[in-house]
Amino acid sequence: MLLLLLGSSHGVEITERKLAAEGSSVMMHAPAISNVNITEWEYIEGITPKFILQYFATSQHPVIYSGYEGRVVFYQTNGSLLLQQLRKADSGVYKATVDLMEDKARTTILEVIGLLPPFRAAVKITVAALVLAVIAAISFVIWLLQPGKHRLGKEVWAWVPSSITGLLGISCLLLFVTSVIWMHEEGPSAVFILHGLCFLAAAMTAVLMAVISRYKPEVLACCPAQICELLVGTQTLGAQSPTGAMEQPLRLSLRER
């Protein structure tokens, strides 16, 4: 009703409707008129217009009004306006007038929407998963740089691997939950299904490693340097022959005996 009143009272034709997310940017266009002398952008709140900016051809820079400094970019070539850092309060009607010709003014109906509650929850879960992953990575680097288990103590040293794998498992499980939430809202997607399966497999692997470190600590309690040597040697032989990946651990085991 408001838009109809605006169209009948000011002779303004509604030509564009835009939907944008909160925090993003949106481009709004002015009337396609050449040899422009004056360009005005207004935000119509209720029935009262509020100036956003005014541009005069005789000036190099537009006049930007209070509340929009640092949030708008004006393109002098075509009069377009880029509104940045959108807020829900920015929803409404925007009007571009060229050379004071109200009958040729162009309006844009902008609707700014926020994230739905499920997506907000997914974002929070993703952030928590990434934080846990970073903590696990830092812990692994510290554990890797230790020259031996005696510096931290035998009990603490045996506890570190299970803690790292536990953090990774929780992180992967949270990312799996995020994929499920996203598919529940947006529908099944091959990409999210693949990601979800990968995260679930990683979580199960981490749980398995945690169980091994709990009941078979001698498997994971060896020196990190030996673990790295074992992994590098396995990968090298695996690249040379199909059976190389099994021969190297066997050789290391026989050598230790």
N, C-alpha and C positions, 0 to 999 in steps of 0.2 A: 504493500500500500504506500509506504514511504517513497519507494522508487517511482511509482506511478505518479504521485504528487510532484516529485521532482521533475519528472519528464514533462508533465503538463504545465507546470508553473514556469520553468526555466527553458523549456524547449530543448532539453538535453536528451540525447539518444543513448540508451544503455547498449554498449557494444561489446563488453568483455566481462567475463566472470572468472575469477581465479580462486583456487584452493591451495593453501600452503600450510606447511607444518610449523609449529612454534620453534623459533630459533633459526629458521632458514631465511632465504631472501626471495624476493619476487620482483619481476620486471613488469612495469606498467607503461603503456604506450600513449603518446599524445596524438592529436589529429595529424594526418599526413598533409601538411600544408607547407609550401615552400616560401622562402623569403619572409621568415618569421621575425617580428620585431620584439614581441613580448610573449613569454610563456609563463603561465601560472598553474601551479598544482595546489589543489585544495583537498582537505579531508572534511567530508560532510558528516557532522555528528548531530543527529536529530535533523533539524532544519537549519542549523547554523553552520555555515562553512568556516573552516579554519585553514589559514594559509600554511602550506608546507614550504614552498619556495616560490620565488619570482626571478625570472631571468629576462634581462634586457639585452638586446643585440649590441647596444653601445657599451656594455660592460663585459669584462672578461670572465667574471665569476658570478654565479647566481646568489641571490639572497636567501639563506636558509633560516627558517624561523625556529624559535625555541621549541625544544622537544624532539627535534629531528637532526640536530647537529651530530655528525659522525655516523648517522644511520642511513643517509640517502646519498646516492650518486646520480648526478644529472648529466645526461648526454646531450650536448649542445647541437649535435648534427641532426637529430630527429626529435628531440624533446622528451625522450623516454626517461623514466624515473626508476631507479633500482632502490627498493626499500629493504634494508638489511635488519638482522636481529629481530625478527618478527615476534610480536607478543599477541596474546589473545585480544588485548585491548585495541590492536590495530585493525581488527575486523570492521568493515564498514564500506562506505562509498567514497571513491577517490575520483576527482574530476580534474581534467587537464583542459585549459582554455588557452587558445592561441589568438593573439591580437584582439582580445576582449570580445571575440565572436562567440556568444553564448549558444547560438543555434548550431554551431559546428563543434561544440565541446565534446569531449570523449570521456566517458566514465568507466570505472572499473569497480566491480563488486568483489571485494576481497573477504575471504573467510579464512581465519587462522585457527587451526585445530591443534590440540595437544595430543600427546601419546595416550592411547587407550590404556586402562589399568593393566591388562595382561602384558602389553608391550613394555610398560614401565617396570613391571616385575621382571620381565625377561632382561631388560637392560641392567637392573640391579644385580640379578643373578650372574650375568656375564661379567660385570665389574668384579664381583666377589671371586669368580673363578679365575680371572686374570690375576688378581692380587695373590691368590693362593699359588698360582703357577709361578709368579715372580719370586715368591718366598721360597718355593721348592727349588727353583733354579739357583738362587743365591746360596741356599743351604748346600746344594750339590757342589757348587764351585768351592765353597769353604771346605767341604769334606774331601774334595779332590786334591786340594792344595796341601792337606795335612801330610807330613812325611811318614806318619805312622799312627797307630791307634793309641799309643801311650801318652800322647800329648793331651788328648781329651779325656783319657781314662777308658778302661776297657768296657765298662758298663755303658757309658755315654756313647762310645764309638759303635757299639752294637745296636744302640737305639736310634742312631741317626738315619741309617738306610730305610728302616721301616717308617720313620717320620716323613722322609722325603716321598716315598712311594705312597704313603697315606694322603699327603697333600695333593699329589698329582692325581690320585684316584678320585678324591673329592672334587677337584677342579674339573676333571673330565666328566664326572657325573652331573655336575651343575651345568656344564655346557650341553650335555645330552638333554637335560630338563628344558633348557632354553630352546633347543631345536624342537622339542615336542610342543612347547607353548606356542612357538611361532607357527608351526604347521597347523595347530588347532585353530588359530585365528585366521590364517591366510590360506589354508588348504594344503594338501600334500604337495611336496616339491621334491624332485629327484635330488637336487643339491642338498637340501636339508635332511633328506632321508640318509644320504651318503654320509653327511657330517655326523648325524646322530649315531649311525652305526659305528663310525670311527671312534667317536667319543665313548660310546658304550664299551667297545672292545678295549680301548685304552684304560678305561676304569676297571674293567675285569682283570686286565693284565696287572695293573697297579695293586689291586687287591691280592692277586696271586703272589706277587713279589713280597707284599707285606706279610702274608702268611708264611712264605718261605723264610723270610728274615726272622720271623717269630719262632718257628719250630726247627729251622735249619740255619741258625745264624752263622755257622762256619762257612756256608756257601757265599754269603755276602759280606762277611767280616774280614775278608782278606784286604791287603793293601790296595788302595785305589790305583796305584801305578800298575799293579799286576792285572787289575780289571781292564784298564785301558789297553795294555799290551795284548790281553786275551781278545778284546773286541777288535782291535786293529788287525791282529794276525788272522782272526777268523774271517774278516771281510776280505783281506788280501787273498787268502787261499780260496775263499768262496768264489772270487772273481776268476781264478785260474782254472778250477775244476769243480764239477758238481759235488765231489766228495770231500773237497778241501775244508768245508765248513765243519765237518765232523772230525777230521783228522787232527786239526790243531788243538782243540780242547783235550783230545785223548793223549796227544804228545805231552802237553803241559802237565796233565795229571800223572803220567808215567814218570816225567822228569822230577816232579815233586816227591814221588814215592822213592 
